[in-house]
Amino acid sequence: MPVLIPETRNSHQQRRATRRQGQGETGGVTGDMETFPLGRHRVRRIGFGAMQLPGPGVLGPPRDRDEALKVVRRAVELGVDHIDTAQFYGPNVANELLAEALYPYPAELVLVSKVGAARDGHGGWISAQRPAQLRAGVLENLATLRADQLAAVNLRRLDAGHRDPGVSFDEQLDAMISIRDEGLIGGIGLSNVTLEEFEHAVGRTEVVCVQNSFNLLDRAAQPVLSACRQRGIAFVPYFPIGSAFGGQSALLGHPAVAQTAGRLAATPVQVALAWLLALAPNILLIPGTSSLAHLEENLAAGSVTLDAKALAALDAATG
């Protein structure tokens, strides 16, 4: 894995300012858009997350199946080459929609999933953290996606108060290493990990990506982001515009976001995503939606250039 040489935010922002000529009129990503390695692959920095394709609560069929399929196909048409999903989104619904929309998959498309959770008979989220469950989760993802191998699969750690006391982190890593070495996945990712867990894992094996909650108002994972950047590892923030649950995100109504959006003729969503892109070059975004309009809005964030005034205001924002 190449080592990423740290750079200042200003130098990175100057690089981003030159990208606008590479954007399509629809807001899609083009071949000139910045990329970053994700394991053996190099992907564009705005991808697509499939979590919002199923129905409310990430459960059951989508509100509009035809629209969901159109969103997935349009994402790839606009240049998205990194899609994040999970068997427990639905369950099965997100994966089956992706397969219906895209199979056989484009050669350049990178599919990433996650294991460590499941759904009970009522749709509730339950732990699936033991080695046999992790392996079963990978196999279920492969089956529902109609894939022989996934580019990466994230080991989704549960919050400290909900972890299975019957399994250790090392046992989980052993299972993921075995699954990778068997050829079922191309790389191991981690999700919802502390800095100590991250450092322990990279001391044992190659880690190709980390998914932690991170956005303008939730920067608790900054030490993990910095550690990933130092090692040249992709950091994929989930909830990039705030939580996907519970209605309107407070982040989008924050004065710094709203004022910057108005001044730059952008939307609050685009400003929130552009701030993440400007923060560190190893950040890969996977904003999700089941709406064609929102898809194009999300992808157009790659053409938003935040000037010094915007960055100062957003960097200083607090919840």
LINDAZI-V288569 format. One record per pair of residues at least 6 apart in sequence whose C-alpha atoms are under 6 Angstrom apart, sorted by the first residue. I is the first residue (numbers start at 1). GAP is how many residues later the second one is. D is the distance in Angstrom with one decimal. If there is no record, write none. Layout:
I|GAP|D + I|GAP|D
//
This chain:
3|228|5.3 + 3|229|4.9 + 4|226|5.9 + 4|228|4.5 + 13|265|5.9 + 17|288|5.9 + 20|283|5.3 + 22|10|5.1 + 23|6|5.9 + 23|7|5.8 + 27|269|5.9 + 27|272|5.7 + 27|273|4.0 + 28|50|4.6 + 28|271|5.5 + 29|49|5.9 + 29|50|5.2 + 35|8|5.2 + 35|9|4.2 + 35|10|5.3 + 36|6|5.4 + 36|7|5.6 + 38|170|5.9 + 39|169|4.8 + 45|239|4.6 + 45|240|6.0 + 46|239|4.8 + 47|33|5.3 + 47|35|4.8 + 47|36|5.8 + 47|238|5.7 + 47|239|4.7 + 48|35|4.9 + 48|238|4.4 + 48|239|5.5 + 48|240|5.7 + 49|34|5.8 + 49|35|4.8 + 49|237|4.7 + 49|238|5.4 + 49|239|4.3 + 50|35|5.1 + 50|44|6.0 + 50|238|5.8 + 51|38|6.0 + 52|236|5.8 + 52|237|5.3 + 52|238|5.9 + 53|9|6.0 + 53|41|5.8 + 53|237|5.2 + 54|6|5.8 + 54|7|5.2 + 54|8|4.4 + 54|36|5.5 + 54|39|5.9 + 54|40|5.9 + 55|6|5.2 + 55|7|4.3 + 55|8|5.8 + 58|31|5.6 + 58|32|5.4 + 59|31|4.3 + 60|30|5.0 + 68|222|5.3 + 69|32|5.5 + 71|221|5.3 + 81|28|4.5 + 81|29|5.8 + 82|28|4.7 + 83|28|5.2 + 84|28|4.8 + 84|29|5.7 + 85|28|4.8 + 86|27|4.9 + 86|28|5.5 + 87|54|5.3 + 88|30|5.5 + 95|49|5.7 + 95|50|5.2 + 96|48|5.7 + 99|46|5.3 + 110|41|5.9 + 111|39|5.8 + 111|40|5.7 + 112|39|5.8 + 112|40|5.0 + 112|41|5.6 + 113|40|4.8 + 114|39|4.9 + 114|40|4.3 + 114|41|5.9 + 115|19|5.8 + 115|22|5.6 + 115|40|5.4 + 115|41|5.8 + 116|12|4.7 + 116|13|4.7 + 116|40|5.0 + 117|9|5.7 + 117|10|4.7 + 117|11|4.6 + 118|7|5.9 + 118|8|5.2 + 118|10|5.9 + 119|6|4.8 + 119|7|5.7 + 131|41|5.8 + 131|44|5.3 + 149|35|4.8 + 149|36|5.2 + 150|35|4.7 + 151|34|5.8 + 151|35|4.6 + 152|33|5.6 + 152|34|5.3 + 152|35|4.4 + 152|36|5.6 + 153|35|5.6 + 153|36|5.6 + 154|35|4.0 + 154|36|4.8 + 154|37|5.9 + 155|35|4.8 + 155|36|5.8 + 156|35|4.5 + 157|34|5.9 + 157|35|5.4 + 187|21|5.9 + 188|19|5.3 + 188|20|5.9 + 189|18|5.6 + 189|19|5.6 + 189|20|4.7 + 189|21|5.6 + 190|20|4.8 + 191|19|5.6 + 191|20|4.4 + 191|21|5.5 + 192|20|4.8 + 195|29|5.2 + 208|25|5.8 + 209|24|5.6 + 209|25|4.6 + 209|26|5.7 + 210|25|5.0 + 210|26|6.0 + 211|25|4.7 + 211|26|5.5 + 212|25|5.3 + 212|26|5.9 + 213|24|5.4 + 213|25|4.8 + 213|26|5.8 + 214|23|5.1 + 215|25|4.8 + 217|101|5.6 + 217|102|5.3 + 229|53|5.9 + 234|48|5.0 + 235|47|5.9 + 235|48|4.9 + 236|47|5.8 + 236|48|4.9 + 236|49|5.9 + 242|7|5.4 + 242|9|6.0 + 252|16|5.4 + 256|57|5.9 + 256|58|5.8 + 257|11|5.8 + 258|10|5.8 + 260|50|6.0 + 261|6|5.2 + 261|7|5.4 + 270|31|4.4 + 274|27|5.6
//
